[in-house]
């Protein structure tokens, strides 16, 4: 009884499930199946008593349904089964046959994640018509002509002396029924599916009327009999055909995000990314991606002329000036520069003509950033030049360094402005004349 209640609850849950259509295939279909079925072991109660076991026979099923397109479908299902129940309690001169024809409304859920294969489960409720043909009579105790009759326990009743009875039923009954289904489909084409399923159907109790006849007197009385635990198991295969064309698959959607936020199917379809523009302004006004790409700044000789290098300046006039200044420029927010080594080399080249009395190194920044941060950055820039002087052998005792932060810009700007000419370290060299050079 508990198993039947669970089956009934599952059927009710499936029948109550929502069926909203989606973009999948939908439409009406016809189904036809045939196979093997057997009624469950049943028990006669009432005026005929006893148990019987069903033999198997051909089962068939026809269905008209509608696919909603969201894995769910509903169908009107007609199923028939006719089996021989055999002898009642294995008694002689007893026999029973049962035919069931049902009309059910099924709710079915298809699992469509397996390619062409499509498992499904379902449940249904409806009505079943049961037709029973049964007989049980007293039987002789042996095969000889004088054998006495044995009262059949399948046909009980009041007996008097040599009374002999036969009980017979040829009647039908209509009952509420429910069923559960498990099946497997295979898509032969978009519209034709090979369909194989197992079905358990439950009728519970069917009630019938018949007659009990006295073989001696010929008198008959009405009898009532119930067939309990009535149901069936069936395995059937066939085809399901859905009318109409297939729903075209949904159009693919772009899945690759480009640099500009647009969506495409693959990266090759993205628009070309704009090339960066130079942001560093060089000493001559030209633009470059970094200070290292700027053209070399010419040297101003002591006589006011310019030359590519100090070596090309007039030698006799090198030490006529007391001071010599070089400037090292830096990229934004950098404490070291690619120009440092070459600039220090130029300064120290003067040493072959002049004596270097002392060197003052002063670091500067632009106005982008806080004053405190810029002060520290200018000190790192001054240290960059001082460390290079030490690496090239200059006595640390003649070198002084400091950072001015953003306090002494070369180009006056507002606060928070990035200016290449203000990101610098000034190296001021005090010169003296070497004997023999004038």
N, C-alpha and C positions, 0 to 999 in steps of 0.2 A: 504494500500500500504506500509506503514512504517513497519508493522509486517512482510510482505513478504520480504522486504529488509533485516530485521534483521535475518530472517530464512536463507536467501540466504548467508549472510555474515558468519553465523555460519557454514553452510555447506562448504563454501570455506576454512574456517580456519581448519576444521577437515581434509579436503582432502589434505591440505598442510602440515599436521603434520608429523614429522619424524617417521620412522618405523625400527629402528635398532634392530636386534634380540639379546636376552639375553639368560640366562640359563633356562628360563621357557619353558613349553611345547609349541611346534609349530607344524605346519603341515596343510595339506588340510582338509577341512570339507565340508559336505553336510548338508543343512538345509531345512526343510519343515514345513510350518505353515498354519493354516486355522483358520477363525474366522468370525467376523462380521464387515462390512464396510458400509459406507454411503458417497455419494458424497456431496460436499458442496452445499449450496444454490446458484443457478446460475441464470444468466439473459441472455435472447435472445435479441440481437440487430441486426439491419439490416432489412431484408425483413420479418422476423418473430420477433415479440417483445413480451416481457412479462417475468415474473419471475416464478420459480418453486422450489419446495422443494423435495429433494430426499428421497425415502424410503430406509431402510436398506436391506442388502442382504449378501450372503456369499462372503467372500473375501479369497484369497489364495495367498501364496507367496512361491517361491522356491529360494534357494541360493546356490552358490558354492563359497567358500571363503578359505582364508589362514590365519592362526594365526601366527604372527611373534614371539610370545613369550615374548614381552615386554608390554603386555596389549593391544596392537593394533592388529587389523585384518582388512583385506579388503575382500569384497565379491561382486560377480556379482548377482544381485537380480532381479528376475522377479515377478511382482505382477499383479493380475487381479481382477477386480470388475465390476459387472453388476447390475445396479439398475434401478428402475422405477422412473422417475422424476415427474410422475403424470401429471395433467392438467396444461396448460400454463395460468397463471393468473386466475386459477380456472374456465376457460371458458368451456362451453359444446363443445363437438365434437373437443376436443384438447387432445393431449397426447404426451409424450416424454419418451424415454428410452436412457440410456447412458451406454456404455461399455468402460472401460479404461484398457489397458494392457501396462505395463511399463517395461523397462529394465534399471536398475540403477547400478552404481558403488558406493558402500558404503564404508566409512571409519568409523570404530567402535572402541570405547575405552571401555575396561572392567575394572571394579573396583574389584580387586581380594582380598580384605582385609576382607571379610565377610565369611570365611570358604567355605562351599559348595555353598552358595548363591553368585551370581555374577551380580550385576546391571551393566548396560551399557548404553551408549549414542552413537549416530552416526548421520551421515548425508550422503546424496548421491546426485549425479547428473546423468542425462541420458536423455532418450527420452520416451515419452508416446504416444501411439496410441489411439485416441478417436474415437469411432464409435457412431454416433447419429442417432436415428430413431425418427422423430417428425412429427406431423400433426396438422393443425389447419384449420377449415373450418367454413363458415357461418352456422348458426343454426336457426331452426324455433323458433318463439316467443312463441309457445305453443304446446300442444299435439294434438290439433284438426287438421283435414286434411286441413283446409283452413288457417292455421297459416302462417303468413308472415315470411320471412327470416330476421334474424338479422345479420348484417355485423360483422364478428369476428374482434375485435381489435387486435388479435394476428396475423391476416393475412391482413394487410392493403394493399391498392392498388387503382388505378383509377377505379372507378365504373361508369356505365352508365345504368340508369333505374333499371331493375330487375336483373342486373348481380349478379352472385353468384360465390365465389371463394373458392378454397381449396389450402392451402400451405402445401407442404410435403418435408421432407428431409430424405434421407437415404444415408449417406456419412460418410467418415472417414478423420481424419487429424492427422499428426504426429508433435509433438511439443517438444521443450526442456522442461525438468521438473526437479524439485529438491524435496528433502524430508528430514525430520528430524525424528529420531527414538529414543525412550527410551524403554528399556526393562529390564527384569530380568531373569537370568538363574539359574538353579539348577543342580549341577553335580550329576547325577544319578550314573554314574561310571566315571572312569578317561577319557573315550572317549565319553560318551553319556551325553548330557545336555538337560534338559527340558527347552525350550525357549518360553517366553511369551513377546510380545512387543506391543507398540503403535506406529503407523506410521501416520504422516501427509505428504501428497504429494500434490504438487502444479503444475498445468499446465498453469495457468493464462488464456490465450485466445486460443480457438480452432475455426477454421473457416471451414464452410461447405457450400456446394451448394445443391440446390434443384430446385423444379418447383412450379410455381403458375399456377393453371389450372382454366379456366373459365368454370363453370359447365353448362352454357347456350350454349356457342359457341363451347366449347371443345378445345379452343386455349390455348396453354401453353407457358409460358415464364420462363427464368432462374431466380433464386433468390439466394441471398447470405445471410448467417446468421452467426453471431459470438456468441459463447457461452462463456460469460465472467465469471471471478472468479471461473474457473473450478478447482477442487481439490477433495481430499477425506480424510476421517479419517477412520482408521481401527485398530481394536484390534484383535490380532491373537495369537495362541499358537501352539506349536508343539515341534519338537526335532531337535537337532543339533548333528551330529556325526563326530568326528575328527578321521582321519585315522592315523595309526601308534601307537607305544607304548609311554608310558609316560617317560619324562626325569627324571632320578633318582634325588632325592634331593641332594643338595651340601653337601659334607662331612663336618661334624662339625669341627670347628677350636678351638684349645686350647685357653682358656680365663683366666687362672690363672697364674700369674707371681710368680716364685719361688725366693728364696733368691739369687740364682746364676744367675738370669736373664732368665732362661729357662721357657718355657710355657708348661702347662699341662692342662688337663681337670678339675682336682680337686686337692686340696692341698695335699691329701694323696699320690699323685703320684710324689711329689717333692723329689729330692734326699735328704738324711739326711744332716742336717747342721753340719759342723765340730764343735767339742767342743772346747771352748777356752782353751788356755794353761796358766799355772801360769806365772805371770809376776813379782812378788815380790821376790827378793832374800833375804833370812833371814840371820841372823848373822852367822849361821853355814854353809852357802852355799846352803842350800836347797831352793826350790822354792815353793811359795804359792800364792794364789789369792789375799791375803791382809796380811798386817803385823800382824793383830790379829790372823792369823792362824799359824804364826811362833812358833816354840817351845820356851819355856821360856829360857831366857839366864841365865846361872849359875852365882852366885855371887862370886866375887874374894875376899877372906877374907884378912885381914890385914897381915897374915903370908904368903901370896902367894898361899895358897891352895884355892880350889873352893868348893862351896856348893850350893845346890838348893836354899837356902834362907839364909839371914843374921843370922837367929836364929841358924842355924846349923854350923856357924863358931865358932872357939875356942873363948870363951868369954874373957879370960884373955888378949888376944892379939888384941882385937877390936880397942882399942884407941891408939895403939902404933904408928899408922900413923897420921899425922897431917891433911891430906885431904882424902876425899872420893868422888868419881865421879860416876854418873849414866848417862846413855844415853837413850833418848826416840826417837824412830824412827817414821816417818810419811809416810803415803801414798802420792802419787804424788799430788801436788797442794792442800794439806790439811793443815789447821792450828790447828787442834785438832787430838789427837791420842788416840786409845783405850788402849795404854800402860801407859798413863800418871798417872792414879790413882794408879795402882800397883807399878809403879816405885817410886812414891813419898812415898808410904807406906813403901817400903824397906828402903828408905833413913831415914825416921823418926823413923823406928824401932831401928836405931842405938842410938837414944836418950835415950834409957833405960840403956845404958852402958856408953855413952859419952855425953858431952855437945856440942850442936851445936852453934858455935860462929857466923858464917854467912853463907849465901848461895848465890852463884852466878849462874844465869841462862843465858845461851847464846844460841840463836836460829840460825840455819844454813839451807841453801837450796842447791840443786844441781845447775848446770849451765843452766838448761832448763828455758827459759824465760828471760826477760830483767833484768838488774841489779837493776833498781828502783823497779820493781815488786817483785823481790826476796828479797830485803831488807825489804819491808813491810811484806812479807810472813814470813820471819825469826822472825820479831818482834811479829807477831801473835803467832808463835810457842813458843817463850819465854814467852809470856803472858799466854799461855795455862798452862805451868808448874807453873808459879807464882801464877795463880788463884787457882790451886789445892793445892799449899802450904798454901795459905790463908784459903781455905775451911777446911783444916785439922788442923787449929789452929796455924800455924807458925806466929810469930810476923813479920809483914811487914817491920819493921825497920831493920831486919837483912838480908833482901832479896834484891838483885839487879838483874836487868835483862837488856838484850840488844839483838839486832839482828845484825848478821854479814853478812846476805845475802849469796852470793856465794863466798865471799872473802877468806874463810878458809875451803876448802873442806878436808874431811877425805881421800878421794881417788881423786888423781889428774886426771881430765878429760879435754877434749876439751870443747869449748863453745857449749851450746845447748844439753848436754848429760844428760839423766835421770839416776841418780845413787842413789840407795836406801840408802847406807851408808852415803851419804852426806845430806840426808833429816832428820835432827836430832835436838834435843835440848840437850845440855850438862848441867847437874846440878852438880856443884862443891860445896861440903860441907866442911867447915873448922871445925875441931873437937877439942875438949878439953877433958881432963880426968875428970871423975866424982869421987869424993872422995869415997874411998872404992873399986875402981876397978883399977887394975894395970896390 
